[in-house]
Amino acid sequence: MESLETKNNISGVVYIFSLSVFSLGLATYVPIGITQVIAEGMNVKSSDVGTVIAAYALGATISAPVLTALTNAWSRKKTLLGAMILFSAGSLGAAFSLNLNMILISRFVAGLGHGVFLAVAASTASKLVGSKQAGTATAIVFGGMTIALAFGVPFSNWLGRLMDWRWIMAIIGLVGVFGTLGLVGMMKNPLPVAKDFKLDLKKEFKNIIHPKLLSASLVTVFAYAGSFTVYTYIITTLVQETHLTPSQVTLYIFLFGIFSAVGNLFGGKLTDRLGIDKANVVIISGIGLMALGTTFFAGSAVAMAELVSLLGFFSFASVPSLQNRLIATAHKHTENGHNVASGLNIAGFNLAIAGGSIIGGVTIQYIGLIYTGLVGSVLAGLGLLVLLYQIEIGKR
């Protein structure tokens, strides 16, 4: 069995995880705010810079389940340190890339570190504090991501007018270095695997494609795709349907980020209080209702301020609740598959973000911008139905 950190050091390690995840969040969201600046600096089209964001997400999606499985025989400290070194190196490499191909490769490498770190850190935090506080610990870890979401895009957009984009990307890499050093100093116990544990690649692959884990991660994909079908195009909706000015839109996006951070902590507490299944039912229902509201109340600035805020709240409340659901499923149905399960959930989030963006785009092209909320609510509703079905099957 993996040994635990001493109680005096547990909270410190979990917050170091959160600092590291903050750097991952910056790498995820900051390029969105400086897309035009990067395009001008590298003499390429803005659409080409979009691939910089996609390359990172692709690396994270692949590494979350695959590299997590391949490093299952490593101590958790070794895995986390390796992931942060990979992320930091890739982020610093992106800052000093000479052309678009170099930055794409660097961002893909950084994404590889992102996926495995987030997967392992989430499952390790739960193990450190025990089942009664697992939701709260997971929320603290992912809190770094929501803080980056709240401040990363608007702050980077402002910094992009003051300094070269390369310095901004380098800062992200340096935050990753600080997280790495924090792990070295704070994580005294390496949390080794059992001495008789041997990596079985066939077993790890079976865990990755385990029907119970895949079906559980399907809830994550539907629920989060429902949210990002709306959020990806929320700026366009606020400008064209709510008729807000650019400065007003910035405030709404800031509200989304702030309430995301609050919702993340709420989701952890709710999971600990109600239990995993009930918490997920409440939270996913909230995502669906808020998404639907953006279709019917897009003309009201006040209503949209509330809906955008609550969409962020419920979307990120789902992070700790869904993460812990996958880990609990792995403990029940697999042997030592909790890290792979965590990776599958991270992959599910990334897949949902990409899928929601595509579905939202298709909705706008063939039905209309105003209906992204309706389609998003349908996707979240499908996630809720899958969840309820799995709960019922579990009872039987």
C-alpha positions in Angstrom: 0.0 0.0 0.0 1.1 3.6 -0.7 2.1 5.4 2.5 0.7 8.8 3.3 2.3 12.1 4.0 2.3 13.2 7.6 -0.7 15.3 8.5 1.4 18.4 8.9 2.6 18.2 5.4 -0.5 17.0 3.5 -2.1 20.5 3.0 1.2 21.9 1.8 1.6 19.3 -0.8 -1.9 19.6 -2.1 -1.5 23.4 -2.4 1.8 22.8 -4.3 -0.2 20.6 -6.6 -2.6 23.5 -7.1 0.3 25.9 -7.9 1.5 23.5 -10.5 -2.0 23.2 -12.0 -2.2 27.0 -12.1 0.7 26.9 -14.5 -1.0 24.3 -16.5 -4.1 26.5 -16.6 -2.1 29.5 -17.8 -0.7 27.3 -20.6 -4.2 26.3 -21.5 -6.0 29.7 -21.5 -3.3 32.5 -21.9 -2.7 31.8 -25.6 -6.4 32.6 -26.2 -5.8 36.1 -25.0 -2.7 36.7 -27.1 -3.6 34.9 -30.3 -3.4 38.0 -32.4 -0.2 39.1 -30.8 1.5 35.8 -31.5 0.2 35.9 -35.1 1.7 39.3 -35.7 4.9 38.4 -33.9 5.4 35.3 -36.1 3.9 36.7 -39.3 1.3 34.1 -39.6 -2.5 34.0 -39.7 -4.6 34.1 -36.5 -6.2 30.8 -37.6 -2.8 29.3 -37.7 -2.1 30.3 -34.1 -5.3 28.4 -33.2 -3.3 25.2 -33.9 -1.0 26.3 -31.0 -4.0 25.8 -28.7 -5.0 22.6 -30.3 -1.5 21.1 -30.2 -1.4 21.5 -26.4 -4.9 20.0 -25.9 -3.9 17.1 -28.1 -0.9 16.4 -26.0 -2.9 16.5 -22.8 -5.6 14.2 -24.3 -3.2 11.6 -25.3 -0.9 11.6 -22.3 -3.7 11.7 -19.6 -4.6 8.0 -19.9 -1.6 6.6 -21.8 1.4 8.1 -20.0 -0.4 7.7 -16.7 -0.7 4.0 -17.4 2.9 3.7 -18.5 4.2 5.4 -15.3 2.0 3.4 -13.0 5.0 1.5 -11.6 6.8 4.8 -10.7 6.5 6.5 -7.3 3.9 9.3 -7.4 6.7 11.9 -6.7 8.8 10.7 -9.6 5.8 10.8 -12.0 4.7 14.2 -10.9 8.3 15.6 -11.1 8.8 14.1 -14.5 5.5 15.5 -15.8 6.3 19.0 -14.5 9.8 18.9 -16.0 8.3 17.9 -19.3 5.7 20.7 -19.1 8.2 23.4 -18.1 10.6 22.4 -20.8 7.9 22.5 -23.4 6.6 25.8 -22.2 10.0 27.4 -22.2 10.7 25.9 -25.6 7.5 27.5 -27.0 8.7 30.9 -25.7 11.9 30.7 -27.7 10.6 28.9 -30.8 11.8 30.4 -34.1 8.8 29.3 -36.3 5.3 27.9 -36.1 6.4 24.3 -36.4 8.7 24.6 -33.4 6.1 26.2 -31.2 3.6 23.4 -32.2 6.1 20.7 -31.2 7.0 22.5 -27.9 3.3 23.0 -27.0 2.5 19.4 -27.7 5.4 18.4 -25.4 4.1 20.7 -22.7 0.6 19.2 -23.2 2.0 15.7 -22.6 3.2 16.9 -19.2 -0.1 18.6 -18.5 -2.2 15.5 -19.0 -0.2 13.1 -16.9 0.4 15.6 -14.1 -3.3 16.6 -13.7 -4.4 12.9 -13.7 -1.8 11.8 -11.1 -2.1 14.9 -8.9 -5.9 14.5 -8.6 -5.8 10.9 -7.7 -2.8 11.4 -5.3 -4.4 14.3 -3.5 -7.5 12.1 -2.9 -5.3 9.4 -1.5 -3.3 11.8 0.8 -6.4 13.1 2.6 -8.6 10.0 2.7 -12.1 9.4 1.2 -13.9 11.8 3.6 -12.1 14.8 2.2 -11.3 13.6 -1.3 -13.7 16.0 -3.0 -12.3 19.0 -1.2 -8.7 18.0 -1.9 -9.5 17.5 -5.6 -11.2 20.9 -5.7 -8.1 22.5 -4.2 -5.9 20.9 -6.9 -8.2 22.0 -9.7 -8.6 25.4 -8.1 -5.3 26.4 -9.7 -7.0 25.8 -13.1 -10.0 27.9 -12.3 -7.9 30.8 -11.1 -5.9 30.7 -14.3 -9.3 30.7 -16.2 -10.5 33.7 -14.2 -7.4 35.9 -14.6 -5.3 34.3 -17.4 -7.2 35.4 -20.5 -7.9 39.1 -19.5 -4.5 39.5 -17.8 -2.6 38.1 -20.7 -4.5 40.2 -23.2 -3.4 43.3 -21.2 0.2 42.0 -20.9 0.3 41.4 -24.6 0.0 45.1 -25.2 3.0 45.8 -22.9 5.5 43.1 -23.7 6.6 40.6 -26.3 4.5 37.4 -26.3 7.6 35.3 -25.8 8.1 36.7 -22.3 4.5 35.9 -21.4 5.0 32.3 -22.5 8.3 32.2 -20.7 6.6 33.3 -17.5 4.3 30.3 -17.8 7.3 28.0 -18.0 8.9 29.7 -14.9 5.7 29.2 -12.9 6.0 25.5 -13.9 9.6 25.5 -12.6 8.4 27.0 -9.2 5.8 24.2 -9.0 8.6 21.6 -9.7 10.8 23.0 -7.0 7.8 23.0 -4.6 7.3 19.3 -5.2 11.0 18.6 -4.5 10.8 20.5 -1.2 7.3 19.7 0.1 6.7 16.1 -1.1 8.9 14.4 1.5 7.4 11.0 1.0 7.7 9.7 -2.6 4.5 7.6 -2.2 5.9 4.4 -3.8 3.8 1.6 -5.2 3.7 -1.7 -3.5 7.0 -3.6 -3.6 5.5 -6.5 -5.4 3.8 -4.4 -8.0 5.0 -5.0 -11.6 3.9 -3.0 -14.6 1.7 -5.1 -16.8 1.1 -3.2 -20.1 -1.6 -5.6 -21.1 -3.5 -4.9 -17.9 -2.9 -1.2 -18.1 -4.3 -1.2 -21.7 -7.3 -3.1 -20.5 -7.9 -0.5 -17.8 -7.8 2.3 -20.5 -10.5 0.5 -22.5 -12.4 -0.9 -19.5 -16.1 -0.6 -20.3 -17.0 0.7 -16.8 -14.4 3.4 -17.0 -15.2 4.4 -20.6 -18.9 4.6 -19.8 -18.3 6.6 -16.7 -16.1 9.0 -18.6 -18.9 9.4 -21.2 -20.8 11.4 -18.6 -17.9 13.8 -18.4 -17.8 14.2 -22.2 -21.5 14.9 -22.5 -21.7 17.2 -19.5 -18.7 19.3 -20.3 -19.5 19.4 -24.1 -22.8 20.9 -23.1 -21.0 23.7 -21.2 -18.4 24.5 -23.9 -20.9 24.4 -26.8 -22.2 27.6 -25.1 -19.0 29.0 -23.6 -16.9 28.8 -26.7 -19.2 31.3 -28.4 -20.4 33.2 -25.4 -18.5 36.4 -26.4 -20.2 36.3 -29.8 -23.6 35.8 -28.2 -23.1 38.6 -25.7 -22.1 41.0 -28.6 -24.7 40.0 -31.2 -27.7 38.9 -29.1 -27.3 40.8 -25.8 -25.8 43.8 -27.5 -23.0 44.4 -25.0 -19.9 46.5 -25.6 -16.4 44.9 -25.6 -15.6 46.3 -22.1 -18.9 44.9 -20.8 -18.2 41.5 -22.4 -14.8 41.4 -20.5 -16.7 41.8 -17.3 -18.9 38.9 -18.1 -16.0 36.6 -18.9 -14.4 37.7 -15.6 -17.6 36.8 -13.8 -17.5 33.3 -15.5 -13.9 32.8 -14.2 -14.6 34.0 -10.6 -17.7 31.8 -10.3 -15.8 28.9 -11.8 -13.3 29.1 -8.9 -16.2 29.3 -6.4 -18.0 26.5 -8.1 -14.9 24.3 -8.1 -14.7 24.5 -4.2 -18.5 24.1 -3.9 -18.4 20.9 -6.1 -15.7 19.4 -3.8 -17.7 20.2 -0.6 -21.0 19.0 -2.2 -19.3 15.7 -3.2 -18.1 15.1 0.3 -21.5 16.0 1.8 -24.0 14.4 -0.6 -21.9 11.6 -2.0 -20.6 11.3 -5.6 -23.8 10.3 -7.4 -26.2 12.8 -5.9 -23.6 15.6 -6.2 -23.2 14.9 -9.9 -27.0 14.8 -10.6 -27.4 18.2 -9.0 -24.4 19.7 -10.8 -25.0 18.4 -14.3 -28.7 19.4 -14.0 -27.4 22.9 -13.2 -25.2 22.9 -16.3 -28.1 22.0 -18.5 -30.5 24.6 -17.1 -28.0 27.4 -17.3 -27.1 26.5 -20.9 -30.8 26.4 -21.8 -31.3 29.8 -20.2 -28.9 31.4 -22.6 -31.2 30.6 -25.5 -34.3 32.1 -23.9 -32.8 35.1 -22.1 -30.0 36.2 -24.4 -31.7 39.6 -24.9 -31.4 40.5 -21.2 -28.1 41.8 -20.0 -29.0 41.2 -16.3 -30.2 37.6 -17.0 -27.1 36.8 -19.0 -24.9 38.1 -16.3 -26.5 35.6 -13.9 -26.6 32.8 -16.4 -22.9 33.2 -17.5 -21.8 33.3 -13.8 -23.8 30.2 -12.9 -22.7 28.4 -16.0 -19.1 28.9 -14.8 -20.2 27.9 -11.3 -21.8 24.5 -12.3 -19.3 23.7 -15.0 -16.4 23.8 -12.6 -18.3 22.3 -9.7 -18.4 19.2 -11.9 -14.6 18.9 -12.0 -14.1 17.4 -8.5 -17.4 15.5 -8.6 -16.8 13.8 -11.9 -13.1 13.2 -11.2 -13.9 11.4 -7.9 -16.6 9.4 -9.7 -14.1 8.0 -12.2 -11.6 7.2 -9.4 -14.3 5.5 -7.3 -15.4 3.5 -10.3 -11.8 2.3 -10.9 -11.4 1.2 -7.2 -14.6 -0.8 -7.6 -14.0 -2.5 -10.9 -10.3 -2.5 -11.7 -7.0 -3.5 -10.0 -4.8 -0.4 -9.4 -6.6 1.5 -12.2 -7.4 4.7 -10.3 -4.6 6.7 -12.0 -5.7 5.5 -15.4 -9.3 6.5 -14.5 -8.1 9.9 -13.5 -6.4 10.2 -16.8 -9.5 9.1 -18.7 -11.5 11.8 -17.0 -8.9 14.5 -17.9 -8.9 13.2 -21.5 -12.7 13.4 -21.4 -12.6 17.0 -20.3 -10.3 17.9 -23.2 -12.3 15.9 -25.7 -15.5 17.6 -24.5 -13.9 21.1 -24.9 -12.9 20.3 -28.5 -16.2 18.5 -29.2 -18.3 21.3 -27.7 -16.5 23.9 -29.8 -17.1 21.9 -33.0 -20.8 21.2 -32.2 -21.4 24.9 -31.3 -19.8 25.9 -34.6 -22.1 23.5 -36.6 -25.1 24.8 -34.6 -24.3 28.4 -35.5 -23.8 27.5 -39.2 -27.0 25.4 -39.7 -29.4 26.6 -37.0 -28.2 29.9 -35.5 -26.1 31.4 -32.8 -29.0 31.7 -30.3 -29.5 27.9 -30.3 -26.1 27.0 -29.0 -27.6 27.1 -25.5 -30.4 24.7 -26.5 -28.0 22.3 -28.0 -25.7 22.6 -25.0 -28.5 21.8 -22.7 -29.4 18.7 -24.8 -25.8 17.4 -24.5 -25.8 18.0 -20.7 -29.2 16.3 -20.5 -27.7 13.2 -22.3 -24.9 13.2 -19.8 -27.5 13.3 -17.0 -29.5 10.4 -18.5 -26.3 8.3 -18.9 -25.4 9.1 -15.2 -28.9 8.1 -14.0 -28.8 4.9 -16.0 -25.5 4.0 -14.6 -26.6 4.7 -11.0 -29.7 2.5 -11.5 -27.5 -0.3 -13.0 -25.2 0.0 -10.0 -28.1 -0.4 -7.6 -29.1 -3.6 -9.3 
